[in-house]
Amino acid sequence: MEENAKQWYVLHTYSGYEERTKDNLDMRIDSMDMKEKIFQVVVPTEDEIEIKGGERKTVSRKILPGYILIQMDLDEQSWYVVRNTPGVTGFVASGTRPVPLEKEEAEHMLSRMKSTVPKIKLGFSEGENIRIIDGPFAEFIGTVDEINLEKGKVRLMVSFFGRETPIDLDLSQVEGI
């Protein structure tokens, strides 16, 4: 196996064991003195705001469940250390040869992790019926007309006395049914 420059590779691991596998790799890199060949081990995650029952909660979600990114100079020794680490089931490869990520792909994945604006995960979408849980219209059911994530607002069409009336509410005032 010939020497390669410092590149990003994708490792396959057991889904749900990404952090434990990363810890195993970090320990092996230290104990086997591989810091000059294996530079970074990353579990790709991004922050997401989840709105449930009117509560906003920021959670960290894995971008690629079951995969880890590793930056390394690939040679026989570094390849051996990584592939024999508990939790690593293999490299993403063509045949038996690990294939590095294209520079743009790696940069895109890493930039998604550094994004300062978390994604918002809603339990509903346009056209669905949802319940108002706060404010003067609490317990009314409305149909989602428009969602504005930038402002954290939702426009509902609610029926009053047989007429559809638009109501603008904060995302924390509604929940999916």
C-alpha positions in Angstrom: 0.0 0.0 0.0 1.6 3.3 -1.1 1.7 6.4 1.0 -1.1 8.9 0.7 -1.4 12.5 1.8 -3.5 13.5 4.8 -7.0 12.6 3.6 -10.5 12.0 5.1 -11.9 8.5 5.0 -15.3 7.1 6.1 -15.4 4.2 8.5 -18.4 2.0 9.0 -19.3 1.1 12.6 -22.3 -0.4 14.4 -25.1 2.1 14.4 -25.5 3.6 17.9 -21.9 2.8 18.8 -20.3 5.7 16.9 -19.1 7.6 20.0 -17.8 4.4 21.7 -15.9 3.5 18.5 -14.4 7.0 18.3 -13.3 6.7 21.9 -11.7 3.3 21.1 -9.9 4.8 18.1 -8.6 7.8 20.2 -7.2 5.4 22.8 -5.5 3.2 20.2 -4.1 6.2 18.4 -2.5 7.3 21.8 -1.4 3.9 23.0 0.1 2.9 19.6 1.7 6.3 19.1 -0.1 7.0 15.7 -0.6 10.8 16.1 1.7 11.5 13.2 -0.5 9.3 10.9 -4.0 9.5 12.3 -5.0 13.2 12.9 -8.7 13.5 13.6 -11.6 11.1 14.3 -15.1 12.7 14.0 -18.6 11.5 14.6 -20.6 13.8 12.2 -23.4 15.5 14.1 -25.5 18.7 13.7 -27.7 20.5 16.2 -31.4 20.4 15.6 -34.2 22.2 17.5 -37.0 19.8 18.3 -40.4 21.2 19.2 -42.6 18.8 21.1 -45.6 19.7 23.2 -44.7 23.4 22.9 -41.2 22.8 24.4 -38.1 23.7 22.4 -35.1 21.4 22.9 -31.8 21.4 21.1 -30.6 17.9 20.3 -27.5 16.7 18.6 -28.3 14.4 15.6 -25.9 12.1 13.8 -25.6 13.2 10.1 -24.5 9.7 9.1 -25.7 7.1 11.6 -23.3 4.1 11.5 -20.4 6.1 10.1 -17.3 8.0 11.4 -15.0 10.3 9.5 -11.2 9.9 10.1 -8.4 12.1 8.8 -5.2 10.1 8.2 -2.2 9.3 6.1 -3.2 5.8 4.9 -0.4 3.2 5.0 -0.1 -0.4 6.1 0.4 0.6 9.8 -2.4 3.2 10.1 -4.7 1.0 8.1 -4.0 -1.9 10.5 -4.6 0.2 13.6 -7.9 1.5 12.4 -9.4 -1.6 10.9 -8.5 -3.7 14.1 -10.2 -1.2 16.4 -13.2 -2.6 18.3 -16.4 -1.2 16.8 -14.9 -0.5 13.3 -16.5 -2.9 10.8 -14.5 -1.5 7.9 -13.7 1.4 5.6 -16.0 2.6 2.9 -14.0 1.2 0.0 -14.0 0.2 -3.6 -13.1 -3.5 -3.4 -10.6 -3.9 -0.5 -9.0 -0.5 -1.0 -10.2 2.4 1.2 -11.4 5.3 -0.8 -10.8 8.9 0.5 -13.6 11.4 0.5 -13.2 14.2 -2.2 -12.0 17.4 -0.5 -15.3 19.1 -1.2 -17.3 16.3 0.3 -15.2 16.4 3.5 -15.5 20.2 3.7 -19.2 20.0 3.2 -19.7 17.4 6.1 -17.5 19.4 8.4 -19.2 22.7 7.6 -22.6 21.2 8.4 -21.3 20.4 11.8 -20.1 24.0 12.4 -23.3 25.6 11.3 -24.4 28.2 13.9 -28.1 27.9 12.9 -29.6 24.7 14.1 -32.2 22.9 12.0 -35.7 22.9 13.3 -37.6 19.6 13.4 -41.3 20.0 13.5 -43.9 17.2 14.2 -46.1 18.6 11.4 -46.0 20.1 7.9 -48.2 22.3 5.7 -51.7 21.0 5.1 -51.8 19.0 8.3 -54.2 19.6 11.2 -52.5 20.6 14.5 -53.6 21.6 18.0 -53.1 25.0 19.6 -51.8 24.5 23.1 -51.2 28.0 24.3 -52.8 31.4 24.2 -56.4 32.5 23.7 -57.1 29.8 21.1 -55.8 26.9 23.2 -57.4 23.6 22.4 -58.6 24.8 18.9 -57.6 22.6 15.9 -56.3 24.3 12.8 -54.8 23.5 9.4 -51.2 24.6 8.8 -51.2 27.1 6.0 -47.7 28.4 6.2 -44.5 27.7 8.3 -41.9 30.4 8.7 -38.8 28.8 10.4 -36.7 32.0 10.3 -39.3 33.8 12.5 -40.4 30.7 14.4 -44.0 31.3 13.4 -46.8 29.2 11.9 -50.0 30.4 10.2 -53.1 28.3 10.9 -56.5 28.3 9.3 -59.0 27.9 12.1 -62.7 27.6 11.7 -64.8 30.2 13.7 -68.5 30.3 13.2 -68.2 28.5 9.9 -65.5 30.7 8.5 -61.8 29.9 8.0 -59.7 32.5 9.8 -55.9 32.8 9.6 -54.1 32.9 12.9 -50.3 33.6 13.3 -48.7 31.8 16.2 -45.3 31.0 17.6 -44.1 27.4 16.9 -44.0 26.8 20.7 -47.8 27.4 20.9 -48.8 24.4 18.7 -48.3 20.7 18.5 -48.9 18.0 16.0 -51.9 15.7 16.6 
